[in-house]
Amino acid sequence: LQSTEKGEPSAMEALTRTHPLSSERIQNAEAELAGKAATGTRSTPEFDRLVRILREKEKAQEKHQQARQRKGGEGLALVDEAIRMDPTQAPFFATRSLLRPGTQEGRTDAETAVRLDPGLYEAQLSLGLATGDAQAFLKAAALWPSNPEAPLRLGQIAEKQGRRDEASDWFARAAQLGSRDAESAWLRLNPSGRCRAARFRATSGRLPARARRRGRSQHR
């Protein structure tokens, strides 16, 4: 393509550079290409070539979705195939990182995911899990504020470093978002709050007032 020679995004890049690539986006891209081919703005050979590429990406997306539903070697084999088909998708590398916990390969995959798309929640979360980097978890928490996983991990980091009050705040936030593990951790750090915690579980899911005040002051 001439645009590629000029250093500008090619038609392929313009259609697929947003992560994650979904089947719906692929179908929309195919429809757009079909319209351009029909009006003569694209040659038929180019149209056919791009559609083949898009369909390969769609197959890769399907493999990735299957990998997310599997564990161990089966999931790893599926995501390996997805990456082979399309090595440009950050979610694929994030998933493979999660399937390689505690390994240098998993850390490399997480770093690749963040390089491809630093604004992807799964990329930042996988980097945090692979490296224990609190900054990655903070970014993940900001990208998906209603997900309890990153606050839970931040609470665990703070507790390991002896910052009990900060850990309690993070566990309170994660518990408010539905994490039972965080609720148990909060109760461990706040044994006198068991009765109040039982009430919040039975009613609106709100944490004891002390934890709510801490959470507000922590995130202002």
C-alpha positions as CSV (number, residue, x, y, z in Angstrom):
1,L,0.0,0.0,0.0
2,Q,1.2,3.5,-0.8
3,S,0.3,4.8,2.6
4,T,2.7,2.3,4.2
5,E,5.5,3.4,2.0
6,K,5.0,7.0,3.2
7,G,5.2,5.9,6.8
8,E,1.4,6.5,7.3
9,P,-0.9,3.9,8.8
10,S,-2.0,1.3,6.2
11,A,-5.6,0.4,5.7
12,M,-5.0,-2.8,7.6
13,E,-3.5,-0.9,10.6
14,A,-6.2,1.7,10.6
15,L,-8.8,-1.0,10.7
16,T,-7.2,-3.2,13.4
17,R,-5.0,-1.0,15.6
18,T,-7.5,-0.7,18.5
19,H,-7.3,-3.4,21.2
20,P,-9.0,-5.7,21.7
21,L,-9.9,-6.8,18.2
22,S,-13.4,-8.3,18.3
23,S,-15.4,-10.3,15.9
24,E,-17.8,-7.4,15.5
25,R,-15.0,-5.0,14.6
26,I,-13.7,-7.6,12.1
27,Q,-17.1,-7.9,10.5
28,N,-17.5,-4.1,10.3
29,A,-14.1,-3.8,8.7
30,E,-15.0,-6.4,6.1
31,A,-18.2,-4.5,5.3
32,E,-16.2,-1.3,5.0
33,L,-13.7,-3.0,2.6
34,A,-16.5,-4.5,0.6
35,G,-18.0,-1.0,0.1
36,K,-14.7,0.4,-1.0
37,A,-14.2,-2.5,-3.4
38,A,-17.7,-2.0,-4.9
39,T,-17.1,1.7,-5.5
40,G,-13.7,1.0,-7.1
41,T,-11.6,2.7,-4.4
42,R,-9.9,-0.6,-3.8
43,S,-8.8,-3.2,-6.3
44,T,-10.4,-6.6,-6.0
45,P,-7.1,-8.4,-5.2
46,E,-6.4,-6.0,-2.4
47,F,-9.9,-6.4,-1.0
48,D,-9.5,-10.2,-1.1
49,R,-6.1,-10.0,0.6
50,L,-7.3,-7.8,3.4
51,V,-10.4,-9.9,4.0
52,R,-8.2,-13.0,4.3
53,I,-6.1,-11.2,6.9
54,L,-9.2,-10.1,8.8
55,R,-10.6,-13.6,8.8
56,E,-7.2,-14.9,10.2
57,K,-7.5,-12.3,12.9
58,E,-11.0,-13.5,13.7
59,K,-9.8,-17.1,14.0
60,A,-7.1,-15.9,16.4
61,Q,-9.7,-14.1,18.5
62,E,-11.7,-17.3,18.7
63,K,-8.6,-19.2,19.8
64,H,-8.0,-16.6,22.5
65,Q,-11.5,-16.8,23.8
66,Q,-11.2,-20.6,24.0
67,A,-7.9,-20.2,25.8
68,R,-9.5,-18.0,28.4
69,Q,-11.8,-20.8,29.3
70,R,-9.1,-23.4,29.7
71,K,-6.3,-23.9,32.2
72,G,-2.8,-25.3,32.0
73,G,-1.3,-26.7,28.9
74,E,-4.5,-26.7,26.9
75,G,-5.1,-23.0,27.4
76,L,-1.4,-22.3,26.7
77,A,-1.5,-24.2,23.4
78,L,-4.6,-22.3,22.3
79,V,-3.2,-18.8,23.1
80,D,0.1,-19.8,21.5
81,E,-1.8,-20.5,18.3
82,A,-3.7,-17.2,18.6
83,I,-0.4,-15.3,19.0
84,R,1.0,-17.1,16.0
85,M,-2.0,-16.0,13.9
86,D,-1.9,-12.4,15.2
87,P,1.0,-11.2,17.3
88,T,-0.3,-7.6,17.5
89,Q,-3.0,-8.2,20.1
90,A,-2.2,-7.2,23.7
91,P,-5.0,-9.3,25.3
92,F,-3.4,-12.4,23.9
93,F,-0.1,-11.8,25.6
94,A,-1.8,-10.8,28.8
95,T,-3.7,-14.1,28.8
96,R,-0.5,-16.1,28.1
97,S,1.2,-14.3,31.0
98,L,-1.6,-15.4,33.4
99,L,-1.1,-18.9,32.1
100,R,2.7,-18.7,32.9
101,P,2.7,-17.6,36.6
102,G,6.0,-17.1,38.3
103,T,8.1,-17.4,35.1
104,Q,10.3,-15.1,33.2
105,E,8.3,-15.9,30.1
106,G,5.1,-14.8,31.9
107,R,6.8,-11.5,32.8
108,T,8.0,-11.0,29.2
109,D,4.4,-11.6,27.9
110,A,3.0,-9.1,30.4
111,E,5.6,-6.5,29.4
112,T,4.7,-7.1,25.8
113,A,1.0,-6.7,26.5
114,V,1.7,-3.3,28.2
115,R,3.9,-2.2,25.3
116,L,1.2,-3.0,22.8
117,D,-1.6,-1.4,24.8
118,P,-0.8,0.4,28.1
119,G,-4.4,1.4,28.5
120,L,-5.7,-2.2,28.6
121,Y,-6.8,-3.4,32.1
122,E,-5.7,-7.0,31.5
123,A,-2.2,-5.8,30.4
124,Q,-1.6,-3.8,33.6
125,L,-3.1,-6.5,35.8
126,S,-0.9,-9.2,34.2
127,L,2.2,-7.0,34.7
128,G,1.3,-6.5,38.4
129,L,0.8,-10.2,38.9
130,A,4.0,-11.1,37.0
131,T,6.2,-8.5,38.8
132,G,4.5,-7.5,42.0
133,D,4.6,-3.9,40.9
134,A,2.2,-1.8,42.8
135,Q,2.2,0.8,40.1
136,A,0.8,-1.7,37.6
137,F,-2.0,-2.6,40.0
138,L,-2.8,1.1,40.6
139,K,-3.1,1.6,36.8
140,A,-5.3,-1.4,36.5
141,A,-7.5,-0.1,39.4
142,A,-7.9,3.2,37.6
143,L,-8.7,1.5,34.3
144,W,-11.5,-0.7,35.8
145,P,-12.6,0.9,39.1
146,S,-15.4,-1.6,39.6
147,N,-13.2,-4.7,39.5
148,P,-11.9,-5.8,43.0
149,E,-8.8,-7.7,41.8
150,A,-6.4,-4.8,41.7
151,P,-7.4,-3.3,45.1
152,L,-7.2,-6.8,46.6
153,R,-3.6,-7.2,45.3
154,L,-2.7,-3.7,46.5
155,G,-3.9,-4.6,50.0
156,Q,-1.8,-7.8,49.9
157,I,1.3,-5.8,49.0
158,A,0.7,-3.2,51.7
159,E,0.1,-5.9,54.3
160,K,3.3,-7.7,53.4
161,Q,5.2,-4.4,53.7
162,G,3.8,-3.8,57.2
163,R,1.4,-1.0,56.2
164,R,-1.7,-2.4,58.0
165,D,-3.8,0.8,57.8
166,E,-3.3,1.1,54.1
167,A,-3.8,-2.6,53.6
168,S,-7.1,-2.4,55.5
169,D,-8.2,0.5,53.2
170,W,-7.5,-1.5,50.0
171,F,-9.2,-4.6,51.4
172,A,-12.2,-2.5,52.3
173,R,-12.4,-1.1,48.8
174,A,-12.1,-4.5,47.2
175,A,-14.7,-6.0,49.6
176,Q,-17.1,-3.2,48.7
177,L,-16.7,-4.3,45.1
178,G,-17.6,-7.9,46.0
179,S,-14.4,-9.7,46.9
180,R,-14.9,-12.3,49.6
181,D,-11.1,-12.8,49.9
182,A,-10.8,-9.0,50.6
183,E,-13.5,-9.2,53.2
184,S,-11.7,-12.0,55.0
185,A,-8.5,-10.1,54.9
186,W,-10.2,-6.9,56.2
187,L,-11.7,-9.0,59.1
188,R,-8.3,-10.4,59.9
189,L,-6.9,-6.9,60.3
190,N,-10.0,-5.6,62.0
191,P,-11.2,-8.4,64.3
192,S,-13.4,-6.0,66.3
193,G,-15.4,-5.2,63.1
194,R,-16.9,-8.7,62.7
195,C,-20.4,-7.8,63.9
196,R,-20.5,-4.7,61.7
197,A,-19.2,-6.7,58.8
198,A,-21.9,-9.2,59.2
199,R,-24.5,-6.4,59.1
200,F,-23.0,-5.0,55.9
201,R,-23.1,-8.4,54.2
202,A,-26.7,-8.9,55.2
203,T,-27.9,-5.4,54.0
204,S,-26.5,-3.2,51.3
205,G,-23.0,-4.5,51.1
206,R,-21.6,-1.3,52.6
207,L,-18.5,-1.6,54.8
208,P,-18.4,-0.4,58.4
209,A,-18.2,3.4,58.7
210,R,-14.6,3.4,59.8
211,A,-13.5,1.6,56.7
212,R,-15.6,3.9,54.5
213,R,-14.0,7.0,56.0
214,R,-10.5,5.6,55.4
215,G,-11.4,4.7,51.8
216,R,-12.6,8.2,51.1
217,S,-9.5,9.9,52.6
218,Q,-7.2,7.5,50.8
219,H,-8.6,8.3,47.4
220,R,-9.2,12.0,47.5
